[in-house]
Amino acid sequence: MKRFCTSGPVDKNTCYYIERPELMKEAIDHIENWRYFTVSAPRQTGKTTFLNEIVEKTKDKYLPIFISFENLGRIEDENEFMELFKEKIDFYLQFKYGKSFEYKNTMTIRQISKYIIEMSEKFEKEIILMIDEFEKFNNEELMNEFLHAIREIYHMRKGYKLRSVILISVSYLSGILEDNASPFNIAEHMEVPYFTKEQVYDLLNQHEKETGQIFEEEVKELIWHNAGGQPGLTNALSYDLVAKKAKNEKIITKEYFEKTLNDFMYVYIDKNIANIINKAKKEKELVMKILFEPGSVEFNIYDERINYLYLNGVIDNCERKCCVRVPLYYKALYDRFKPQINGEKEKMKPFGETVKNYINNGVLDLNKLMKRYTTYIKQRGAKMFKGRNYYEGVYQYNLDQFLSLYVEAAEGKVYPETEVGGGRIDLLINLDNREYLIEVKANIDSDEYEKAKKQLFEYVTRRGLKEGWLIIYSNTIEDFKYLMEEKDGVKIHVWFIKTNFENPSKM
């Protein structure tokens, strides 16, 4: 029986597998046209699986050789490099095809062309050379020599029978290749994308057909939404559901998914999430700005910090702004990078305050609770907000923490950054199967205010609700204020929260 593969590359015989026909066609077209090209993708995106599939689709006609430069980082000597280069090729030929190719001559990098010709003549096939982890080859002098040798072959590649060279990395190689390797046209660079929603559903449907175990539609949507199509994470969530949480159950429900999500957030050390957190820590200030001040950082691949975070799968390009596209990554980073607001619990929900004061007939009176929140901010604002360089998300987390104290006491849940109506709402309260949508903004101008109301109205309408809440933190208003606007039967409650307080010492 097949399974969800949680470590790559994926074996099609034992794991559920997603075809990528359009991407494969592009790669095969490059090979058929004697092109030398590059492929990149963050780790755990199915890159190696895709490249192994290229091998399978071309091996009858050509001789594809797939090696890695992963352990070449410290090599300084040309002879040592060439010996290892030959060893890798010899091992692959033996492992993949049960063949051997002994090249007994001493070989320099410049003599790679002779090596390629003899190999092609022996096996009577044109060669496809695929090199993974190419960025690990960090000896600049040897790398330049290698790329120049490939370039010389490229000019007469049909004579040398080297049909295609594919350089693979987690990053763009343009900076390395622009000055050294004209055969690699940046216009023919390929990226291995995340799964589409249709592909995620296809993956889940394969399990349903093979086992008869069914994912509720809401669970499929939750897997798609939380993993954002990231292949490694999609498979990891799915495997945990079928092998642990809902093992031997006929139907996988939302309750099982919530347990899986909690474990990925707080219990497991998932390699996908751990890798993202570790990479994000190296650019923590920038990541916090991206997290807590959405839309404030322009996406620029030539910025080394942005380049590093993007190529390691931490951030993405969302309409030319930096964002954390994978919701589960966002939640994990949000939880670990959130500003510390220690000692506030007893001030937010002092003894005597109970959630029962804010629930009528099972319905949360969110406006009444927001009034309590403004009382708290009036008492604590000078300590919490005065003189501090706060991002928008810091206010959001303060509100999140406050609301969670009350909502969780009633066995509800507050979710940050949840997908609704084609976008993401800052906070979503789910209590007794009722939803409350909250959008948070900070220090916006009049045009941004109108845009925020319109956006919230669209989210609320698409969700089939009748009201939503817009919370605006401002360091320019003179006092707290509440107002309500209604349009087409939908109410938008707007709460203005003052953040410009006198220093505590002066109060």
Secondary structure, 3 states (H helix, E strand, C coil): CCECCCCCCCCCCCECCCCCHHHHHHHHHHHHCCCEEEEECCCCCCHHHHHHHHHHHHCCCCEEEEEECCCCCCCCCHHHHHHHHHHHHHHHHHHHHCCCCCCCCCCCHHHHHHHHHHHHHHHCCCEEEEEECHHHCCCHHHHHHHHHHHHHHHHCHHHHCEEEEEEEECCCCHHHHCCCCCCECHHHCEECCCCCHHHHHHHHHHHHHHHCCEECHHHHHHHHHHHCCCHHHHHHHHHHHHHHHCCCCCEECHHHHHHHHHHHHHCCCCHHHHHHHHHHHCCHHHHHHHHHCCCCCECCCCCHHHHHHHHCCCCEEECCEEECCCHHHHHHHHHHHCCCCCCCHHHHCCCCCCHHHHEECCEECHHHHHHHHHHHHHHHHHHHCCCCCCCHHHHHHHHHHHHHHHHHHHCCEEEEEEEECCEEEEEEEEECCEEEEEEEEECCCHHHHHHHHHHHHHHHHHCCCCEEEEEEEECCCCCCEEEEEEECCEEEEEEEEECCCCCHHHC
